[in-house]
Amino acid sequence: MLRQDLSRASWSFRDCSSQKWLPAQVPGCVHLDLRRADLIPDPFFGTNELDLQWIEERDWEYRAKFTVDASLLEEEMLELVADGLDTVATVKLNGKVVARTENMFTPFRWNVKKLLRPGQNELLIEFGSAMKYLRTHHHGNVYREFNDPVGNSNRIRKEQCQFGWDWGPRFVTAGVWRPISLQAWSANRVDNVVVEQRHADDGSVSLALTPELERADSEATCHWSLRLDGATVDAGEGTAIVVKKPQLWWPSGQGEQPLYDLQVEVRDAAGHRIGVWRRRIGLRTLTLDQSQDEWGTAFRFLVNGRPVFAKGANWIPAHSFVAGLKRADYERDLRSAVEANMNMVRVWGGGIYESEDFYDLCDELGLMVWQDFAFACTLYPVDDEFRELFAPEAKAQIRRLRHRASLALWCGNNEIWMLNRETVTDDSKLEIRTAYEKIFHELLPEIVAENDPVTSYWPSSPWRPEGAHGHAPGEISGDSHFWDVWHSRKPIKSYELWKFRFVSEFGMQSYSSPATNATFCPPDDTNVFGPVMENHQKNAAGNQIILDYVSRQYRFPKSQDDLIYLSQLNQARCMQMGVEHYRRLMPRCMGSLYWQLNDTWPVASWSSLEHTGRWKALHHAARRFYAPALVTAHVPGDEEVSIGNYRRSTMDTVHLYTVCDAPRRMAAVLQWAIMHIDGRRLGGGSKRVNLRPGESVPQKTLDLTKLLQRHSSESIYVRIGLHVDDRCVSEESVLLASPRFMNLPSGKVRCGVKMVDDKTAELTFTAPVWQHRFAFDLGKLDHWSSDNFFELYPTEPKTVTVSLKRKTTAEKLRRSLTWRSLVDTY
């Protein structure tokens, strides 16, 4: 097959009401092209978003002028292949209508040989306004998406969060958002190859190849080669490959991620090449186990037969204008996920089916992918026309991704099952509930079974096979979304009330750092209740809820920068409470995916990574609470406030656990020390422990009742640590009172700077007293650090490695360096 990339053609675009054509980039979108033409300001800056809503009401036209390669014209078939058109498009070639499309997620292929000519050709694609489409289509749908401030975005097969979400702006895009090309062939074409893995008891792996051809050919043969790290493992002819000593693919933290280069050349009976299919594959089994156990029905992922606790977060589109994303953009955030000891990301259903770069990186880094289909948070139209739009979409995306080593699960939708149960209560609307069942319990599982029978399918997130709603059934089976903390404003200890099987959403908001805020906010407009910051807070009650939770834990801050710091401490504390509870429940609970990993623009949100890639306190905490070997404390009881604002604490016991999800056993030493905040050691001890894969073990109970008769709960903390081969692998300070009631000591911190090279430094911090959640910053110096927001213990040096994006000197670094701990915020 011959291919000509039309992305390299001369592209231009215009508002259909204008005669002026302007340069365009493909793949791309109208917002990016308008920005490059300097016709709109930075969409993310200030409140510019509000002034750019006119774009969604316009029709836009894209034009490419190109000359067809002569070799393509000689072939029998010459097809125009569009991998992604956003969304309501009329495609014309040399003045003739080729097709009309209404689905952003479906790739299209049209035979256009009769319309092409030698010399110059013109391709025109008119993108109708999505808003005009919504006003004229699928009016039978009576339910709206409430994250969409205008409504009716569920009537179109388009990225749903473009219409606005409670963390994202409203930018309804249009354009050629994925590659577009001409492809020519004669006689036949290789459309795809099914690769079925069979793992034998002797450790060998057999690959069964089934070529899928445009025209059926029972006499076609496969000629294949399999390479690993550039070296040929085997090559041959036929539809069976046996790898006797395979290197298996594992999730991050469980083993390596070897990827084999598989090439399959399909030939006809005469020996002529029909086509070549190339993919990178990982040899592994990856299934969702729902076997019966002592608690009900399991929800756990088995990789190569081994149960793996899923540690990760939810992934949303990495930019409002996803067509402009590059591999480096994805790598920055996905590598940060792995550095925080994550092994899974959930691609949320209100966004997109991600790019090849995204899935390449997940394969390479060992990040399992929970893949939602593109449905979220609303009930969709029930008419046949709408259903016919997404059936080809689902089939195409399954066939595109089914070979991926990282693909763990196909999930029908996000939160529509519970929405269907909660809102469709009127018998007159029974048709809508029936339509839901037909889509997510009949049509989609049938398409998955037909095109990817190996990967498990799950109808919705959350969902339980018994169909029961509420928290209690989630302790028995299925996956759960837990939003009592945040939306319902329950105490953070509410996480410990439920013993869920798998938690696929829970979260807490925080503000982005001052450095990230500076990318969109003028210096005089940084007040969080001002119009700019409010526009970058898309949850209507978000600021109030952040302040509510911050006020429960911390004292009133003396500056806005301190408030930002406290919001991040609060977010990290909440997620640590939830994650460590779920990990202590292992193997009853076998997954924790917090909401959310990343941001689509600079904003106050639930993310642990800011839009600029900077790590919030939560992401540094995630590296600790997702550690393969973890020491964690459960402190029963609570601080209670009664009439008259009198405070009573029932927290006088600390249960210490070790949790291990590493692939091998380890001998370790558990240590604990009961410390007074003035630096005195009041007690402590150690214990030799054996860490076994997949085990959470209660190791020690500290009864502090007598100690608390002599010292107040506000004046002590418990320092806990876990050591393997004389190296600390997990450490934490356990508090017995809200930090706002603790009169923390203040002392002068010293920092030594050692330049390893001109882009790497070692910072060594020392303090005379305990510094709770010590955090440093380098201002405008773009950097990554091996740790931050950590515990700085009295007189113990803490060395952190800092990697800088650009060259610097020790003197410049010192001038940029600032720090604070909790005591410095009030």
Buried (B, 14 or more C-beta within 10 A) or exposed (E): BBEBEBBEBEBBBBBBEEEEEBEBBBBBBBBBBBBBEEEBEEBBBBEBBEEBBEBBEBBBBBBBEBEBEEEBBEBEBBBBBBBBBBBBBBBBBBEEEBBEBBBBBBBBBBEBBEBBEEEEBEBBBBBBBBBBBBEEBBEBBEBBBEBBEBBBBBBBBBBBBBBBBBBBBBBBBBBBBBBBBBBBBBBBBBBBBBBEBEBEEEEBBBBEBEBBBBEEBEEBBBBBBBBBEEEEBBEEEEBEBEBEEBBBBBBBBBBEBBBBBBBBBBBBEEEEEBBEBEBBBBBBBBBBBBEEEEBBBBBBBBBBEBBBBBBBBBBBBBBBBBBBBEEEBBBBBBBBBBBBBBBBBBBBBBBBBBBBBBBBBBBBBBBBBBBBBBBBBBBBBBBEEBBEBBBBBBBBBBBBBBBBBBBBBBBBBBBBBBBBBEBBEEEEBEEBBEBBEEBBBEBBBEBBEEBBEBBBBBBBBBBBBEEEBEBEBBBBBBBBBBEBBBEEBBBBBBBBEBBBBBBBBBBBBBBBBBBBBBBBBEEEBBEBEEEBBBBBBBBEEBBEBBBEBBBBBBBEBEEBBBBBBBBBBBBBBBBBBBBBBBBBBBBBBBBBBBBBBBBBBBBBBBBBBBBBBBBBBBBBBBBBBBBBBBBBBBBEEEBEEEEEEEBEBEBBBBBBBBBBBBBEEBEBBBBBBBBBBEBEEBEBEEEEBEBEBBBBBEBBEBEBEEBBEEBBBBBBBBBBBBBBEEEEBBBBBBBBBBBBBBEBBEBEBEBEBEBEEEBBBBBEBBBBBBBBBBBBBBEEBBBBBBBBBBBBBBEEEBEBBBBBEEEBEEEEBEEBBEBBBBBBBB
